[in-house]
Amino acid sequence: MDYILVSNARVFSAKSIADYMKGKNVSVSVPTVIKYLEYLKEAYVITDVALYSPKTKTKLNYYYKLYDEDVSMNSIRVMGTRFDLTHNLENIVLNELLFMGYEVTVYDNKGKEIDFRAEKDGKVFLVQVAYSVAEEKAYAREFAAFANLDNTMKKILITNDDIDYSTSTVYHYKLKDFLMMEEL
């Protein structure tokens, strides 16, 4: 459980968790891991977000990002003083999107992951989350995720930056403004 809660907003598979446990000399099967993950979801400790696919068969592939239902569960388990601000921010945005009533999945743009595809009332939004894009490397990485996408879906970047980084095709929302919104 500690491993899952400290590693929020990351891709997991039951096999990768079982392999990790075996590396710690704990023998556990993949079905057992799946059962424990289901227990954590039922207890509202974690939530999972699947990879978006319009194909039904692709939904059978196990590709989930696991998130903490309460982001503080990540922070209280961190050893030392190094908090994972970026993944916690992504987790906060997911929780807000779910609270707003969006159906949320992870979106793959030809190998470049976009954190969320949020859909509600027939409207689709692609949402990328970063703590900051003030540095050129971070700016390039976050905006590259939207490359080669048409404008049928609104593209949104949410950061903790106070400067507006909006472009002609990507809307930038400051985290503090996003948290006050009732819908995208």
PAPA-723799 format. One record per residue (C-alpha): residue number from 1; z, x, y. Coordinates in steps of 0.2 Angstrom, whole numbers, plus 5000, padded with zeros to 4 digits. Layout:
BEGIN
<resi:NUM; z:Z; x:X; y:Y>
...
# end
This chain:
BEGIN
<resi:1; z:5000; x:5000; y:5000>
<resi:2; z:5004; x:5014; y:5012>
<resi:3; z:4987; x:5022; y:5009>
<resi:4; z:4978; x:5006; y:5013>
<resi:5; z:4989; x:5002; y:5029>
<resi:6; z:4987; x:5019; y:5036>
<resi:7; z:4968; x:5019; y:5033>
<resi:8; z:4964; x:5003; y:5041>
<resi:9; z:4946; x:5000; y:5047>
<resi:10; z:4938; x:5011; y:5033>
<resi:11; z:4927; x:5007; y:5019>
<resi:12; z:4935; x:5005; y:5002>
<resi:13; z:4931; x:5001; y:4985>
<resi:14; z:4943; x:4997; y:4971>
<resi:15; z:4936; x:5012; y:4961>
<resi:16; z:4939; x:5024; y:4976>
<resi:17; z:4957; x:5019; y:4977>
<resi:18; z:4959; x:5020; y:4958>
<resi:19; z:4952; x:5038; y:4959>
<resi:20; z:4964; x:5042; y:4973>
<resi:21; z:4979; x:5037; y:4963>
<resi:22; z:4973; x:5047; y:4948>
<resi:23; z:4972; x:5062; y:4959>
<resi:24; z:4991; x:5058; y:4963>
<resi:25; z:4994; x:5058; y:4944>
<resi:26; z:4996; x:5039; y:4944>
<resi:27; z:4985; x:5030; y:4930>
<resi:28; z:4978; x:5014; y:4937>
<resi:29; z:4963; x:5004; y:4932>
<resi:30; z:4950; x:4996; y:4944>
<resi:31; z:4955; x:4978; y:4939>
<resi:32; z:4973; x:4982; y:4943>
<resi:33; z:4968; x:4989; y:4960>
<resi:34; z:4958; x:4973; y:4963>
<resi:35; z:4973; x:4962; y:4958>
<resi:36; z:4984; x:4972; y:4970>
<resi:37; z:4972; x:4970; y:4985>
<resi:38; z:4971; x:4952; y:4982>
<resi:39; z:4990; x:4951; y:4982>
<resi:40; z:4990; x:4960; y:4999>
<resi:41; z:4977; x:4948; y:5006>
<resi:42; z:4986; x:4933; y:4999>
<resi:43; z:5002; x:4939; y:5008>
<resi:44; z:4992; x:4941; y:5024>
<resi:45; z:4995; x:4960; y:5024>
<resi:46; z:4977; x:4965; y:5024>
<resi:47; z:4960; x:4957; y:5027>
<resi:48; z:4943; x:4963; y:5021>
<resi:49; z:4926; x:4962; y:5030>
<resi:50; z:4911; x:4963; y:5019>
<resi:51; z:4894; x:4970; y:5023>
<resi:52; z:4882; x:4957; y:5030>
<resi:53; z:4867; x:4953; y:5020>
<resi:54; z:4855; x:4938; y:5021>
<resi:55; z:4852; x:4941; y:5002>
<resi:56; z:4864; x:4933; y:4990>
<resi:57; z:4863; x:4946; y:4977>
<resi:58; z:4868; x:4960; y:4989>
<resi:59; z:4884; x:4951; y:4992>
<resi:60; z:4889; x:4955; y:4974>
<resi:61; z:4890; x:4974; y:4979>
<resi:62; z:4907; x:4979; y:4983>
<resi:63; z:4907; x:4986; y:5001>
<resi:64; z:4922; x:4981; y:5011>
<resi:65; z:4931; x:4988; y:5026>
<resi:66; z:4950; x:4984; y:5025>
<resi:67; z:4960; x:4980; y:5040>
<resi:68; z:4978; x:4977; y:5043>
<resi:69; z:4983; x:4959; y:5048>
<resi:70; z:4996; x:4967; y:5060>
<resi:71; z:4990; x:4983; y:5068>
<resi:72; z:5008; x:4989; y:5069>
<resi:73; z:5008; x:4991; y:5050>
<resi:74; z:4997; x:5006; y:5053>
<resi:75; z:5007; x:5014; y:5067>
<resi:76; z:5024; x:5013; y:5059>
<resi:77; z:5018; x:5022; y:5043>
<resi:78; z:5010; x:5037; y:5052>
<resi:79; z:5019; x:5053; y:5049>
<resi:80; z:5022; x:5063; y:5065>
<resi:81; z:5015; x:5057; y:5082>
<resi:82; z:4997; x:5056; y:5079>
<resi:83; z:4991; x:5038; y:5080>
<resi:84; z:4974; x:5033; y:5075>
<resi:85; z:4969; x:5024; y:5091>
<resi:86; z:4951; x:5022; y:5087>
<resi:87; z:4953; x:5013; y:5071>
<resi:88; z:4968; x:5003; y:5077>
<resi:89; z:4957; x:4997; y:5092>
<resi:90; z:4943; x:4992; y:5080>
<resi:91; z:4957; x:4982; y:5070>
<resi:92; z:4963; x:4974; y:5086>
<resi:93; z:4945; x:4968; y:5090>
<resi:94; z:4942; x:4961; y:5073>
<resi:95; z:4959; x:4951; y:5074>
<resi:96; z:4953; x:4944; y:5091>
<resi:97; z:4936; x:4940; y:5084>
<resi:98; z:4944; x:4931; y:5069>
<resi:99; z:4956; x:4922; y:5081>
<resi:100; z:4941; x:4916; y:5092>
<resi:101; z:4934; x:4908; y:5076>
<resi:102; z:4919; x:4920; y:5073>
<resi:103; z:4913; x:4924; y:5055>
<resi:104; z:4914; x:4943; y:5055>
<resi:105; z:4904; x:4955; y:5044>
<resi:106; z:4899; x:4973; y:5045>
<resi:107; z:4881; x:4976; y:5050>
<resi:108; z:4870; x:4990; y:5043>
<resi:109; z:4856; x:4995; y:5055>
<resi:110; z:4846; x:5006; y:5043>
<resi:111; z:4860; x:5018; y:5039>
<resi:112; z:4869; x:5016; y:5056>
<resi:113; z:4885; x:5005; y:5054>
<resi:114; z:4888; x:4993; y:5068>
<resi:115; z:4907; x:4988; y:5067>
<resi:116; z:4905; x:4969; y:5067>
<resi:117; z:4892; x:4956; y:5066>
<resi:118; z:4901; x:4940; y:5074>
<resi:119; z:4893; x:4923; y:5071>
<resi:120; z:4899; x:4906; y:5078>
<resi:121; z:4889; x:4890; y:5082>
<resi:122; z:4873; x:4898; y:5078>
<resi:123; z:4875; x:4913; y:5090>
<resi:124; z:4875; x:4930; y:5083>
<resi:125; z:4883; x:4946; y:5092>
<resi:126; z:4883; x:4964; y:5086>
<resi:127; z:4899; x:4972; y:5092>
<resi:128; z:4903; x:4991; y:5092>
<resi:129; z:4920; x:4997; y:5096>
<resi:130; z:4926; x:5014; y:5102>
<resi:131; z:4941; x:5021; y:5111>
<resi:132; z:4930; x:5029; y:5124>
<resi:133; z:4912; x:5034; y:5127>
<resi:134; z:4916; x:5045; y:5142>
<resi:135; z:4910; x:5060; y:5133>
<resi:136; z:4891; x:5062; y:5130>
<resi:137; z:4893; x:5064; y:5111>
<resi:138; z:4903; x:5048; y:5109>
<resi:139; z:4891; x:5039; y:5121>
<resi:140; z:4876; x:5044; y:5111>
<resi:141; z:4884; x:5040; y:5094>
<resi:142; z:4890; x:5022; y:5099>
<resi:143; z:4874; x:5017; y:5108>
<resi:144; z:4863; x:5025; y:5093>
<resi:145; z:4870; x:5011; y:5082>
<resi:146; z:4860; x:4999; y:5092>
<resi:147; z:4844; x:5008; y:5091>
<resi:148; z:4828; x:4999; y:5086>
<resi:149; z:4836; x:4982; y:5086>
<resi:150; z:4827; x:4968; y:5095>
<resi:151; z:4836; x:4957; y:5108>
<resi:152; z:4838; x:4942; y:5097>
<resi:153; z:4857; x:4946; y:5095>
<resi:154; z:4868; x:4951; y:5110>
<resi:155; z:4874; x:4969; y:5108>
<resi:156; z:4891; x:4972; y:5114>
<resi:157; z:4901; x:4988; y:5116>
<resi:158; z:4920; x:4987; y:5118>
<resi:159; z:4930; x:5002; y:5124>
<resi:160; z:4946; x:5006; y:5133>
<resi:161; z:4936; x:5014; y:5147>
<resi:162; z:4937; x:5007; y:5165>
<resi:163; z:4919; x:5012; y:5170>
<resi:164; z:4906; x:5000; y:5166>
<resi:165; z:4894; x:5008; y:5153>
<resi:166; z:4882; x:4992; y:5152>
<resi:167; z:4864; x:4995; y:5150>
<resi:168; z:4849; x:4984; y:5151>
<resi:169; z:4851; x:4979; y:5132>
<resi:170; z:4870; x:4983; y:5128>
<resi:171; z:4884; x:4974; y:5137>
<resi:172; z:4900; x:4984; y:5139>
<resi:173; z:4917; x:4975; y:5139>
<resi:174; z:4933; x:4983; y:5144>
<resi:175; z:4946; x:4980; y:5131>
<resi:176; z:4958; x:4972; y:5143>
<resi:177; z:4944; x:4960; y:5148>
<resi:178; z:4939; x:4956; y:5130>
<resi:179; z:4957; x:4952; y:5126>
<resi:180; z:4957; x:4939; y:5139>
<resi:181; z:4941; x:4930; y:5133>
<resi:182; z:4940; x:4914; y:5123>
<resi:183; z:4923; x:4918; y:5116>
<resi:184; z:4910; x:4931; y:5118>
# end
